[in-house]
Amino acid sequence: MSKASEWLREERRKTLGDWVAFCMYCGFVQRYFDEFEDELPATCRQCGGEFRARCPGCDARFSSAFAVECEACGAQLRPREQFGVPIRRAGK
């Protein structure tokens, strides 16, 4: 990854939040900071689906809105497709 891409990623995290939570049903994503994790809803504000902020296997947080596997333990975080469309392109 280029220095410019890494810089942009870090700036985004400083501004929007280090971690990501997403709805298992509709795919709504919310970034958040450590100190605000307790304020995350248990259910999605958009559709009422399960709102996931940690890996069900190892309890690790995730930093990418496009994560489908846990970086820490490799467990599946969510299905690889949302509404029939892959969340990540092949090879990514």
Secondary structure, 3 states (H helix, E strand, C coil): CCHHHHHHHHHHHHHHCCEEEEECCCCCEEEECHHHHHHCCCECCCCCCEEECECCCCCCEECCCCCCECCCCCCECCCCEECCEECCCCCC
